[in-house]
Amino acid sequence: MQYVDMHCHPSFLDAMSPLLERASRNHVGMFANTVLPSEYVDARDSVESFRGMRLGLGLHPWWVAQGKADDREVRLFEELAPQCRYIGEIGLDFGKRFAGEREEQGMVFRRVLAACAQPGVPHVISFHSSSAASVVMDEVERAGLSDAIRIFHWFSGSSDELMRARRSGWYFSVGERMLATKRGRAYLQAIPEDRLLLETDLPSSPQSKMDYDGYYRSLAGVAQVVAAERGERVVQRALESSCKLLELDVMNDD
């Protein structure tokens, strides 16, 4: 493996196979997250046919807040979660745009976490959190998921929340937009090297247009920033951690 992207959305593309094929051929692995269970079902065979790719079962808080995640989607998540090792993207968004749907998000999030807590395979989970890091951690602990592999994607909480997440064993995936901010770079210094992961969060929206070269530049750029701030050893450690979490071969591409 050259790199592993621990949070991305290739199924947002109209045609994702060319991106996945080139990534796989060039030894780039992915933890591909989905935003709805139906998206997961539709993308599962395509994504997992490529070496080095893992697909997460997701139910994104934006889709909940916008009413796109109806009860059928939530029930589908509940049905699938006990069988899925990889879960993502789930979480809460209490930023200005979605704060009005806080109650609905919380109800669905608790159902999602309860489904993940059912007996089944152990989970690796990528969490979305905006203005909600403490609530996310509270709900995860309440659901009994403290032993799952928990990843904060693009952490944007307070420094106290970061310290709490560190003490509780959370991982953190960092990307270009996080590292473009002063606070994001400060947080990069505070993340333990054995729990630091790389991400792109690309493509950024459904029906996006993005080629492999643009995607790769973003991922390699994240690695370069981490190397400049923390050293090449930390980039290698992130690769090793990612391969362990996704059960990939560091040297031979799955």
Secondary structure, 3 states (H helix, E strand, C coil): CCEEEEEECHHHECCCHHHHHHHHHCCEEEEEECCCHHHHHHHHHHHHCCCCEEEEECCCHHHHHCCCCCHHHHHHHHHHHHHCCEEEEEEEECCCCCHHHHHHHHHHHHHHHHHHCCCCCCCEEEEEEECCHHHHHHHHHHCCCCCCEEEEECCCCCHHHHHHHHHCCCEEEECHHHHCCHHHHHHHHHCCHHHEEECCCCCCCCCECCCHHHHHHHHHHHHHHHHHHHCHHHHHHHHHHHHHHHCCCCCCCC
